[in-house]
């Protein structure tokens, strides 16, 4: 289930408070945008089937 914008804002603020991070109102929109982007990346990884026989990637080279 997709979280509402209000839910995401409260979640990000709670996470920041939990680690004693001062998250200003000016920075909040960018943090929310980045959180959404990282959530999409996590979804992509969760949908991919990784073989147990794949070698680990020790270094990323584009």
MMTF fields as JSON, N, C-alpha, C and O atoms, coordinates in Angstrom:
{
  "mmtfVersion": "1.0.0",
  "mmtfProducer": "UNKNOWN",
  "numBonds": 247,
  "numAtoms": 248,
  "numGroups": 62,
  "numChains": 1,
  "numModels": 1,
  "chainsPerModel": [1],
  "groupsPerChain": [62],
  "chainIdList": ["A"],
  "bondAtomList": [4, 2, 8, 6, 12, 10, 16, 14, 20, 18, 24, 22, 28, 26, 32, 30, 36, 34, 40, 38, 44, 42, 48, 46, 52, 50, 56, 54, 60, 58, 64, 62, 68, 66, 72, 70, 76, 74, 80, 78, 84, 82, 88, 86, 92, 90, 96, 94, 100, 98, 104, 102, 108, 106, 112, 110, 116, 114, 120, 118, 124, 122, 128, 126, 132, 130, 136, 134, 140, 138, 144, 142, 148, 146, 152, 150, 156, 154, 160, 158, 164, 162, 168, 166, 172, 170, 176, 174, 180, 178, 184, 182, 188, 186, 192, 190, 196, 194, 200, 198, 204, 202, 208, 206, 212, 210, 216, 214, 220, 218, 224, 222, 228, 226, 232, 230, 236, 234, 240, 238, 244, 242],
  "bondOrderList": [1, 1, 1, 1, 1, 1, 1, 1, 1, 1, 1, 1, 1, 1, 1, 1, 1, 1, 1, 1, 1, 1, 1, 1, 1, 1, 1, 1, 1, 1, 1, 1, 1, 1, 1, 1, 1, 1, 1, 1, 1, 1, 1, 1, 1, 1, 1, 1, 1, 1, 1, 1, 1, 1, 1, 1, 1, 1, 1, 1, 1],
  "groupList": [{"groupName": "UNK", "atomNameList": ["N", "CA", "C", "O"], "elementList": ["N", "C", "C", "O"], "formalChargeList": [0, 0, 0, 0], "bondAtomList": [1, 0, 2, 1, 3, 2], "bondOrderList": [1, 1, 2], "singleLetterCode": "X", "chemCompType": "L-PEPTIDE LINKING"}],
  "groupTypeList": [0, 0, 0, 0, 0, 0, 0, 0, 0, 0, 0, 0, 0, 0, 0, 0, 0, 0, 0, 0, 0, 0, 0, 0, 0, 0, 0, 0, 0, 0, 0, 0, 0, 0, 0, 0, 0, 0, 0, 0, 0, 0, 0, 0, 0, 0, 0, 0, 0, 0, 0, 0, 0, 0, 0, 0, 0, 0, 0, 0, 0, 0],
  "groupIdList": [1, 2, 3, 4, 5, 6, 7, 8, 9, 10, 11, 12, 13, 14, 15, 16, 17, 18, 19, 20, 21, 22, 23, 24, 25, 26, 27, 28, 29, 30, 31, 32, 33, 34, 35, 36, 37, 38, 39, 40, 41, 42, 43, 44, 45, 46, 47, 48, 49, 50, 51, 52, 53, 54, 55, 56, 57, 58, 59, 60, 61, 62],
  "secStructList": [7, 7, 7, 7, 2, 2, 2, 2, 2, 2, 2, 2, 2, 2, 2, 2, 2, 2, 6, 6, 7, 7, 7, 7, 2, 2, 2, 2, 2, 2, 2, 2, 2, 2, 2, 2, 2, 2, 2, 2, 2, 2, 2, 2, 2, 2, 2, 1, 7, 7, 7, 6, 6, 1, 7, 7, 7, 7, 1, 7, 7, 7],
  "xCoordList": [0.835, 0.0, 0.889, 1.839, 0.578, 1.349, 0.951, -0.233, 1.948, 1.702, 1.33, 1.815, 0.471, 0.114, 1.293, 2.223, 1.245, 2.315, 2.436, 3.543, 1.295, 1.312, 1.972, 2.774, 1.634, 2.246, 3.755, 4.516, 4.191, 5.626, 6.337, 7.437, 5.708, 6.294, 6.466, 7.527, 5.424, 5.501, 6.545, 7.259, 6.638, 7.615, 9.043, 9.895, 9.306, 10.641, 10.985, 12.108, 10.032, 10.286, 10.549, 11.407, 9.823, 10.033, 11.404, 12.091, 11.798, 13.125, 14.228, 15.216, 14.062, 15.056, 15.134, 16.225, 13.99, 13.971, 14.611, 15.287, 14.4, 14.933, 16.457, 17.065, 17.071, 18.542, 19.064, 20.224, 18.17, 18.527, 19.085, 20.066, 18.444, 18.848, 17.933, 16.71, 18.51, 17.736, 17.376, 18.228, 16.131, 15.658, 14.816, 13.673, 15.382, 14.686, 13.548, 13.553, 12.578, 11.445, 11.915, 11.292, 13.004, 13.546, 14.07, 13.982, 14.617, 15.204, 14.19, 14.421, 13.081, 12.115, 11.628, 11.585, 11.26, 10.787, 11.814, 11.453, 13.077, 14.115, 14.334, 14.566, 14.261, 14.408, 13.253, 13.461, 12.051, 10.891, 11.039, 10.728, 11.51, 11.73, 12.767, 12.577, 13.86, 14.91, 14.41, 14.748, 13.613, 13.048, 12.169, 12.222, 11.366, 10.513, 11.358, 11.066, 12.401, 13.29, 13.965, 14.008, 14.486, 15.136, 14.142, 14.507, 12.896, 11.854, 11.626, 11.399, 11.684, 11.544, 12.716, 12.527, 13.923, 15.094, 14.948, 15.259, 14.48, 14.285, 13.249, 13.423, 12.177, 11.16, 11.753, 11.453, 12.594, 13.24, 14.088, 14.031, 14.867, 15.717, 14.892, 15.241, 13.813, 12.971, 12.26, 11.941, 12.008, 11.334, 12.294, 11.861, 13.583, 14.576, 14.955, 15.151, 15.056, 15.476, 16.988, 17.497, 17.687, 19.138, 19.514, 18.999, 20.403, 20.876, 21.884, 22.666, 21.86, 22.844, 24.238, 25.223, 24.32, 25.597, 26.264, 27.352, 25.64, 26.223, 27.387, 27.342, 28.425, 29.565, 29.162, 28.404, 29.65, 29.332, 30.02, 31.108, 29.383, 29.964, 30.674, 30.032, 31.991, 32.754, 32.906, 33.181, 32.734, 32.965, 32.065, 31.932, 31.444, 30.59, 31.413, 32.057, 31.388, 32.059, 31.031, 30.625, 30.605, 29.574, 30.096, 29.355],
  "yCoordList": [-1.17, 0.0, 1.246, 1.339, 2.187, 3.424, 4.364, 4.559, 4.935, 5.861, 7.233, 7.633, 7.947, 9.299, 10.238, 9.896, 11.404, 12.394, 12.776, 12.949, 12.908, 13.243, 12.137, 12.407, 10.881, 9.744, 9.721, 9.487, 9.966, 9.958, 11.091, 10.902, 12.254, 13.382, 13.037, 13.274, 12.479, 12.105, 11.022, 11.048, 10.074, 8.997, 9.539, 9.171, 10.401, 10.992, 11.834, 11.772, 12.611, 13.428, 12.554, 12.882, 11.457, 10.545, 9.882, 9.734, 9.484, 8.87, 9.868, 9.514, 11.103, 12.139, 12.373, 12.491, 12.439, 12.653, 11.479, 11.67, 10.268, 9.07, 9.06, 8.48, 9.704, 9.744, 11.136, 11.466, 11.949, 13.29, 14.152, 14.873, 14.065, 14.838, 16.045, 15.901, 17.217, 18.44, 18.557, 18.887, 18.291, 18.331, 19.588, 19.649, 20.582, 21.861, 21.736, 20.86, 22.628, 22.654, 22.917, 22.456, 23.652, 23.963, 22.708, 22.593, 21.763, 20.541, 19.414, 18.488, 19.493, 18.394, 17.974, 16.774, 18.893, 18.457, 17.615, 16.626, 18.001, 17.234, 15.873, 14.884, 15.82, 14.542, 13.612, 12.416, 14.151, 13.341, 12.829, 11.671, 13.677, 13.267, 12.154, 11.171, 12.305, 11.291, 9.986, 8.903, 10.085, 8.897, 8.123, 6.894, 8.839, 8.188, 7.51, 6.382, 8.193, 7.63, 6.356, 5.347, 6.404, 5.226, 4.086, 2.916, 4.419, 3.397, 2.692, 1.482, 3.446, 2.837, 1.9, 0.816, 2.323, 1.452, 0.169, -0.918, 0.294, -0.885, -1.822, -3.041, -1.265, -2.088, -2.85, -4.028, -2.179, -2.845, -4.021, -5.105, -3.806, -4.883, -6.021, -7.19, -5.689, -6.725, -7.578, -8.737, -7.02, -7.779, -8.643, -9.556, -8.368, -9.102, -10.395, -10.413, -11.471, -12.751, -12.87, -12.895, -12.941, -13.074, -14.533, -15.19, -15.028, -16.399, -16.499, -15.577, -17.614, -17.851, -18.079, -18.073, -18.28, -18.582, -17.354, -17.468, -16.193, -14.96, -14.503, -14.573, -14.037, -13.473, -12.119, -11.38, -11.786, -10.48, -9.361, -9.546, -8.221, -7.044, -6.222, -5.566, -6.262, -5.553, -4.079, -3.273, -3.724, -2.352, -2.05, -2.863, -0.867, -0.456, 0.339, 1.325, -0.09, 0.633, 0.844, -0.112, 2.101, 2.349, 2.117, 2.283],
  "zCoordList": [0.0, 0.0, 0.0, 0.778, -0.866, -0.964, 0.17, 0.448, 0.81, 1.91, 1.354, 0.296, 2.071, 1.661, 1.916, 2.646, 1.316, 1.493, 2.965, 3.476, 3.646, 5.072, 5.875, 6.768, 5.558, 6.252, 6.034, 6.973, 4.791, 4.494, 5.243, 5.763, 5.295, 6.015, 7.487, 8.065, 8.091, 9.506, 9.735, 10.737, 8.815, 8.946, 8.861, 9.67, 7.897, 7.746, 8.977, 9.478, 9.458, 10.643, 11.871, 12.691, 12.001, 13.132, 13.05, 14.061, 11.843, 11.674, 12.008, 12.653, 11.573, 11.877, 13.387, 13.945, 14.034, 15.484, 16.219, 17.23, 15.715, 16.368, 16.394, 17.294, 15.401, 15.372, 15.726, 15.478, 16.319, 16.78, 15.649, 15.829, 14.48, 13.305, 13.168, 13.147, 13.076, 12.892, 11.41, 10.584, 11.082, 9.694, 9.512, 9.964, 8.855, 8.693, 7.688, 6.823, 7.821, 6.892, 5.464, 4.508, 5.323, 3.995, 3.299, 2.076, 4.078, 3.512, 3.325, 2.547, 4.033, 4.041, 2.65, 2.383, 1.752, 0.43, -0.334, -0.971, -0.272, -0.971, -0.326, -1.021, 0.993, 1.692, 1.319, 1.116, 1.23, 0.835, -0.598, -0.878, -1.498, -2.887, -2.959, -3.675, -2.222, -2.217, -1.592, -2.067, -0.539, 0.105, -0.874, -0.922, -1.65, -2.648, -3.729, -4.128, -4.202, -5.218, -4.705, -5.409, -3.488, -2.913, -2.716, -2.834, -2.419, -2.309, -3.633, -3.664, -4.737, -6.069, -6.364, -6.916, -5.995, -6.184, -5.368, -5.855, -4.141, -3.287, -3.903, -3.874, -4.459, -5.125, -6.306, -6.5, -7.097, -8.233, -7.766, -8.348, -6.724, -6.204, -5.621, -5.785, -4.949, -4.346, -5.389, -5.125, -6.571, -7.63, -8.436, -9.14, -8.343, -9.121, -8.407, -7.192, -9.174, -8.611, -8.781, -9.901, -7.675, -7.697, -7.484, -6.58, -8.309, -8.194, -7.057, -6.828, -6.354, -5.294, -5.866, -5.129, -7.178, -7.81, -8.423, -8.987, -8.324, -8.869, -8.004, -6.775, -8.675, -7.96, -7.371, -7.999, -6.187, -5.61, -6.385, -6.931, -6.424, -7.072, -6.009, -5.188, -6.026, -5.004, -5.326, -4.437, -6.571, -6.978, -8.166, -9.081, -8.144, -9.249, -10.252, -9.894, -11.497, -12.567, -13.671, -14.331, -13.877, -14.905, -16.308, -17.277]
}
